[in-house]
Amino acid sequence: MPVTRPQIVSRGLKNCCPNCGHQTLFQPGTRFTLNHECPDCGLKLDRGDGFFLGPFVINYTFTIACFIVPVILLSIFGVIGPATAIALGGACALVVPLLLYRTSWSWWLMTYFYFLPQKLPANRTDASDSDEE
């Protein structure tokens, strides 16, 4: 296959298109507007209803596991007080998902195409293979 799984992972970690490797996931000049398709290679990035749930789950899991749980543990063991824990946990719950928005989309596309590399236009062997599934 022209695009290998290691290339998909590398591109996903660099927030690049899994098909062509260009940094075209998001519209220029915007932070939160995903391109519907890659302007360079035409890969459909937003693949339909419910596809946004992948980045949502990645973002939520990362925020809880890496930020909220440690704040709770620090509070339980008395390192920080309850008021500080609530404030810090609330701030993390609001700020971290915003900071990880682009990364979570990239990781989701990386995960999706890692398991379904044949869906990438560069890996198609049959011209009639539809990307609309």
C-alpha positions in Angstrom: 0.0 0.0 0.0 1.3 3.5 -0.8 0.4 4.8 2.7 1.6 2.4 5.4 0.3 2.2 9.0 3.5 3.7 10.4 3.0 6.6 8.0 -0.6 7.0 9.2 0.6 7.1 12.9 3.4 9.5 12.1 1.0 11.8 10.3 -1.6 11.6 13.0 1.0 12.5 15.7 2.0 15.6 13.6 -1.7 16.7 13.0 -1.4 16.0 9.3 -3.7 14.5 6.7 -3.5 10.7 6.9 -3.6 10.4 3.1 -1.2 13.1 1.8 0.7 14.2 4.9 0.0 17.9 4.5 -1.2 20.0 7.5 -4.7 20.6 6.0 -7.0 19.2 8.6 -8.3 22.6 9.7 -9.3 25.7 7.7 -6.5 28.3 7.6 -6.9 31.1 10.2 -9.3 29.1 12.4 -8.7 27.0 15.5 -11.9 24.9 15.6 -13.2 24.6 12.0 -12.4 21.2 10.5 -12.2 21.0 6.7 -14.8 18.7 5.3 -12.2 17.3 3.0 -8.4 17.8 2.6 -7.8 20.6 0.1 -4.7 18.9 -1.2 -5.8 15.3 -1.8 -9.6 15.4 -1.4 -9.8 12.9 1.5 -13.1 13.3 3.3 -12.3 14.2 6.9 -15.7 14.6 8.4 -17.2 11.3 7.5 -20.8 11.9 8.5 -23.2 11.6 11.3 -21.6 10.5 14.6 -18.0 10.7 13.3 -17.4 13.6 15.7 -17.9 11.2 18.6 -14.4 9.7 18.1 -12.5 12.9 18.9 -15.0 13.7 21.7 -14.2 10.4 23.4 -10.5 10.8 23.0 -10.6 14.4 24.3 -12.9 13.4 27.2 -10.8 10.3 28.2 -7.5 12.2 28.0 -8.9 15.1 30.1 -10.3 12.8 32.8 -7.3 10.4 33.0 -4.5 13.0 32.8 -6.0 16.0 34.6 -9.2 15.4 36.6 -8.2 12.1 38.3 -4.8 13.5 39.5 -6.6 16.6 40.9 -9.0 14.3 42.8 -6.2 12.2 44.1 -4.2 15.3 45.2 -7.3 16.4 47.1 -8.0 12.9 48.6 -4.4 12.7 49.9 -4.5 16.2 51.3 -2.0 17.8 49.0 -4.6 20.5 48.0 -7.8 21.6 49.6 -11.3 20.8 48.4 -11.9 24.3 47.1 -8.6 24.3 45.2 -9.4 20.9 43.8 -12.9 22.0 42.6 -11.4 25.2 41.0 -8.5 23.4 39.4 -10.7 20.5 38.2 -13.3 22.9 36.7 -10.6 25.0 35.0 -9.0 21.8 33.6 -12.4 20.5 32.4 -13.0 23.7 30.5 -9.5 24.6 29.2 -7.9 21.2 28.4 -10.6 20.1 25.8 -10.2 23.4 24.0 -6.4 23.0 23.8 -6.7 19.4 22.7 -9.4 19.9 20.1 -7.1 19.7 17.0 -5.0 16.9 18.5 -8.1 14.8 19.3 -9.3 15.1 15.7 -5.9 14.1 14.4 -5.6 11.2 16.7 -9.1 10.0 15.8 -8.4 10.1 12.1 -5.1 8.3 12.8 -6.9 5.6 14.7 -9.7 5.3 12.1 -7.4 4.9 9.2 -4.9 2.8 11.1 -7.6 0.1 11.3 -9.1 0.9 7.8 -6.1 1.9 5.7 -7.9 0.7 2.5 -10.3 3.7 3.0 -7.5 6.1 2.1 -7.7 7.3 -1.5 -3.9 6.6 -1.9 -4.5 2.9 -0.9 -7.4 2.2 -3.1 -6.9 -0.6 -5.6 -10.5 -0.5 -7.1 -11.7 2.7 -8.7 -15.3 1.8 -7.8 -14.5 1.6 -4.1 -16.7 4.2 -2.5 -15.6 6.6 0.3 -19.1 7.3 1.3 -19.5 4.3 3.6 
